[in-house]
């Protein structure tokens, strides 16, 4: 059995159970980053050294450390799902992942937020004001409806 066989099964059986955004994004990542490297490999051929070579290739392509970590997690999730289907223990690999640098989040100052809102047009003025004042994420903002507003509060 090859990684491609496992990925095909995962995409047909597990992927439909995930969030819509994952169902859209993950097949593209598998096609671009996992199948070219592991697709034709037998499962027993995939060792820590193989994974480390792949990680170096990803770094050489200029991918960020966080992206490489996420691709590793996707690979591991697919493989471990496969082993779970056969009631086998998860495989253990010991990859040398790049260090993710901790960069402090930059926030808009009140003055910057005021300038953004004043320059915005139409519905974006309200959207940017609400985003800045509430701390809501974009997905949360976009899901708001007029009915969610309580004028009395």
Secondary structure, 3 states (H helix, E strand, C coil): CEHHHHHHHHHHHCHHHCCHHHHHHHHHHHHHHHHHHHCCCEHHHCCHHHHHHHHHHHHHCCCCHHHHHHHHHHHHHHHHHHHHHCCCCCCCCCCCCCCCCCCCCCCCCHHHHHHHHHHCCCHHHHHHHHHHHHCCCHHHHHCCCHHHCCCCC
